[in-house]
Amino acid sequence: MGETMAETRCYELCFILKSNVTSETKDEVHQKVLSIVKENSGTIDTIDEWITQDLAYPINKEKRGQYHFMQLKGSSDFLAPLKKYLTLQGNVLRHEFFRYKADYDYHELKKTLSAFNNAEPAS
């Protein structure tokens, strides 16, 4: 039996940009990712800029990086062109995709972790 419709899957994309990129360059990377995902009938549910911090080890002589997070939905059609773009884009130091279950709620987890981190220590 042939598949008539591509299965919708949920992915998280984490990538690290060089720490010295301008906001214009960062926006260009975000827009290109959005464009590739949309061209392949996908959607981006979350874009989150995490932190700029020291890397555990230098990557291409860079010691700091800007961490970015996105939640993507769609068929796996956008993965190959997106991986190619991120690999060839000179300002992206590293990237990784993770597949997750549709019932996972990133925003709820983020609120829970924030509350946990801000809680007073037990005496």
C-alpha positions in Angstrom: 0.0 0.0 0.0 1.4 3.4 -1.0 1.5 6.2 1.5 -0.8 9.1 0.4 0.1 11.7 2.9 3.4 12.3 4.6 3.3 11.7 8.4 3.5 14.9 10.5 6.4 14.7 12.9 7.6 17.0 15.6 11.3 18.0 15.8 13.4 20.2 18.0 16.3 22.1 16.4 19.1 23.4 18.6 21.9 25.3 17.0 24.8 27.5 18.1 25.7 30.7 16.3 29.0 32.5 16.7 28.8 34.9 19.6 29.7 38.0 17.6 26.9 37.7 14.9 24.7 40.8 14.5 21.0 40.7 15.1 20.5 41.1 11.4 22.6 37.9 10.7 20.7 36.1 13.4 17.4 37.2 11.9 18.6 36.1 8.4 19.4 32.6 9.8 16.0 32.4 11.5 14.2 33.5 8.3 16.1 31.1 6.1 15.2 28.2 8.4 11.5 29.3 8.4 11.6 29.5 4.6 13.1 26.0 4.2 10.5 24.6 6.6 7.6 26.3 4.9 8.8 25.3 1.4 8.5 21.7 2.6 5.0 22.2 4.1 6.2 22.4 7.7 5.6 24.9 10.5 7.7 26.4 13.2 5.8 26.5 16.6 8.6 27.9 18.8 11.6 30.1 18.3 13.6 30.7 21.5 16.9 32.4 22.0 18.5 30.8 25.0 21.8 32.3 26.1 25.2 33.4 24.9 27.9 31.6 26.9 31.3 29.9 26.9 31.5 26.7 24.9 32.7 23.5 26.6 35.5 23.4 24.0 36.5 25.7 21.1 34.6 25.1 17.8 36.3 26.5 14.8 38.4 28.7 17.1 35.2 30.1 18.7 35.1 30.1 22.5 31.6 31.5 22.9 28.3 30.9 21.2 24.6 32.0 21.0 22.2 29.1 21.7 19.0 28.9 19.7 16.0 26.5 19.9 13.1 25.9 17.5 10.2 23.5 17.5 9.3 22.3 14.0 6.4 20.2 12.7 5.9 18.6 9.3 7.1 15.6 7.3 10.8 14.8 7.3 11.1 16.4 3.9 12.6 19.6 5.3 15.4 17.9 7.3 17.8 17.3 4.4 17.8 20.9 3.0 17.8 22.3 6.5 20.8 20.2 7.5 22.6 21.3 4.3 21.9 25.0 5.0 23.0 24.8 8.6 26.1 22.9 7.8 27.2 25.4 5.0 26.1 28.5 6.9 29.4 30.0 8.2 27.9 31.5 11.3 26.4 28.2 12.6 28.9 26.4 14.8 26.8 23.3 15.5 23.2 22.1 15.1 21.2 19.0 16.2 17.7 17.8 15.5 15.7 15.8 18.0 12.4 14.1 17.3 9.7 14.4 20.1 6.2 13.2 20.8 3.4 15.5 19.9 2.0 15.7 23.4 5.3 17.2 24.8 4.7 20.8 26.0 8.0 22.8 25.9 6.4 25.9 27.3 4.9 24.1 30.3 8.3 22.4 31.0 10.0 25.8 30.7 7.6 27.3 33.3 8.1 24.3 35.6 11.9 24.6 35.4 11.8 28.4 36.0 9.7 27.9 39.1 12.0 25.2 40.3 15.1 27.3 39.8 13.5 30.3 41.5 12.3 28.3 44.5 13.8 28.9 47.9 16.1 26.2 49.1 14.7 23.8 51.8 16.2 24.5 55.2 
